[in-house]
Amino acid sequence: MKIKHTFFCSFLLMLFQIQLVNAQQELRGKISNYTSGPSQIESFDRFSAISQIWGEVNEEGDFSIILEDNFLEKAREMAKEAQGNAPKGFTVSFNTVSESFACPFEEVETKVGDIVVSGLPELTLMDEMGNPTNGILYAVSSSGIARWLFTYRDENVSSGYYLEFYYLEGPATVKRECLLETYTGAGEEVFEESTSIDLELQTGWNIIRYGIEEVFTPAAGKVFPLKLTVTRLEKLPEDLLWIAVKE
């Protein structure tokens, strides 16, 4: 059986700004409580552990990440390298807009002409010895949401948001409402999770906000998201935090 592997090229407290530099967008910030010495910001191919360098952090915690205007070309090169290291039977490919913003457990049929989506992958802060000891980086409204993401949503969640950075090869519009019946694990207790997706996506880089507007507290066990929203932002929120979560 042939298995398709989808390639998506989808923080210690940081202040953040974004600006245009030589026809490229550059993420610059400062890790406000950084004490780990110089680090590199890297991502890793899941099959070979070959790394890609995205930026650097200096001893004061200042960092920058270049968001290239021709990012899809770079992403395709990364995908080609990943395919060369993939096990037999795996196909490395890109998500489309329809797939990236589908409702949970929805089967999406990819059509000819669908807009391809790539973006920033999971980013790791590497120490001076090249070890991934300085944390996984998240753009969030609170450290609690960063921890929730780090544990693959296995811990309590609170109201707030997190951001992801997507690159599109063309404009696209996505508007849909999703409902998901969810069991809490406390006997037969069930609730309905709702997600509202309202996106006017542009060619190039897009800042996507995943909002957790309300939560559901069950009779026992962890707190769940209840009402979620997915929207595009023109600029970064003033209350944005970047958190690095470690084991």
N, C-alpha and C positions, 0 to 999 in steps of 0.2 A: 504494500500500500504506500502510495506517495503522500508524504506529509508536507504541507505548505507552512513554512516559517515566515511570519510577517516581520519585515525589517522596519523599525520605526526610530528615525533619528531626530524619537517621540518621539541652617548653614551657619552654628556659631552666628551671632547676630551680625548683620551687615546693613549698611546703608547703600543705596543703589541709585544710579542714574543711567540713562541711555542717551546717546548722542550719535550724530552722523559724523563719521571720520573717513575722509577719502572714499566716498561712495560706499562705505560699509557702516553698519551699525555696531557700536561697541558698548558692551555692558561693563561699566566700571563701578566699583564699590569698595567698601572697607569693612573688614571683619572686625567688629568693635572690640571683641575680647580675645583676639587671636594671639596665641603664645607659642605656636608650634614651629616657628622658623620658616624659611622659604619652602614653598610647596608648588607642585604642578597640579593643574586641574585636568583630569583625564577621564576618558570613558574606555570601555573594554568590549571587544568582540566576545560574544558568549561562547563561541566554539573554541577559539584559539587563545583567548586572553591577550591578543595583540591590542595594544592601547593606541588611542588617538589623544593628542595633546590639544586642549582647548584654550588654555591660559595659564597664568602664574599668579601666585600669591607671594608678596614679599614679607620681610620680617615684621613690618608694621601692620600687616593684614590687608594692604591695598591689592586689588586684583583687577583684571580686565579680561573679557572674553569677546572675540571678534565674531559677529554674526555676518557672514559673507553674503553679498548680494547674489552670487552665483552658487549658493549653498547646495542646491539640488545636484549640481555637478560633483561636488565633494561627496555628497551622500551616496551618489551612484558609485563612486570609486570605493567608498567604504563597503557598500553592499557587495560589490564585485569581489573584494578581498575576503569578506565574510563568507561568501558562497564558496570560495576556494578552500576554506577551512571547515565547511559544514559537513556533517555526516551524510553518507549516501542516503538519498531519499528526501532530503530537506531542500526546499527551494526558497531562497531569500528573495523577497519582493517588498514593494512599498504599499502602504495603506492608501486608499482613496479617501476623499471627503466623506462619502457615504459610509465607509467602514469605520472611520475615525470617530464619527459622531452619531453612531447608531444607538438605538435603545439597548439596554442590557439583554443579552441572549437572543437578540434579533438576528436572523439570517439575512445577510445583505448580498444581493447579486451585483457583482461588479460589471458595469457597462462600458463599452467603448467610449472614450472621451471623458470619463470620470477624472476629476482633478486629483493629481497625486499630492500626497502630504508627506512631509518629512519634518524634522525639527531637532531640538537639542535632546540628546540622550541623557540617561542618568549620569551625573557628574560626581567624581570622587576626588577628594583632596589627598594627594600623595605626600608622604613625608620625604625627608632628604635621602633616605635609603631606598626609595622607590616602593614603599609599602603603603597599602591603602588604610592607614590608621587614623586619618584626620577627619573622617566622616563622609557621609553622602549628603549632597547639597539639595535643599528644597527652598522654593520661593513661596512663602506662606504668610498667613496673618497671625499665627501663634506657634509656639514650640509644640503644643499639644497636637496640632494638625500634622506637623512634620513627623512626629513620633508615630501617629496613626498611619501615615503613608509608608514610613520605614518598616512597620510591622505588617505591611500588606493589608491594612484596614482591620487588623485583628484586635485592636485595643479600643478603648472608648474614644469617641469623637465629640468635638464641640462645634458650635456655630463658628463660621469664619470662611476662609477660602484658601485655595492654593492656585498657583499660576503654572502654565506650561507655554513653551514658545514653539510655534508651528511655522513651517515654511511651505507655501503653496506655489505651484507652478502657474496658477491662474485664479481669478476671482470665483467665489462660490457663495451660495446662500443656503443656510440650514435652519429650518424652523420645525420643531416637533415637540410633542409632549409624550413622555414615557411614564408608564406605571408598572411597578414591580411588586408583586405580593411577596412578602418576606417573613419567614418564620424566625422568631427570636431565640428559639432553643429552650424557652421556658414553657414547657408543656405544649399546648396547642396555640399559644399566643402568636398572633400574626398581625402585621400592619402593612399598609400600602405606601411604598416609597415612590415619590414623584420626582421627575427630572424635566425641567423646561429648558430646551435648547433654542437659542435665538441668536444666530450668527450671520453677520455680513462680512465675509472673509475677503481679504484683498490679496493680490499677487505679492509674493515676498513674505516677509516676516509678520506674524500676528501674535499678539499677547492674548492668551485665552485664560479667562477666569472661571474656575470651578468653585461655585459658591455653595456652602452648606448653610442654608438659610434657617432650617429648623432641624432638631434632632428628636429621636424617639427613645425614651427611657423605659425599658421593659420591666416586668415584675422581678426579673433576676437576670444577671449577665451584663454584657457590655452595652454601651449606648450606641445607637445606630443613626446614620443620616436619615432624615424623614423627607425633607424638601430640598432639592438641589436645583441650581441654575448653571447654565453654561453660556457665557457671553464673551464678546471680544472687547478689549479695552484699547483706547487710543493712547493711553500712557499708563505708567505704573502707579499703583495706589500709594498715597502718602504714608499709609500705615504698614506698608510691606516690610516684612522681615525675611532675611535669609538665614536659615538654620542648618547647621551641620549635625546630623544625628549619628552617633557611634553606638556600637554594641554595648 
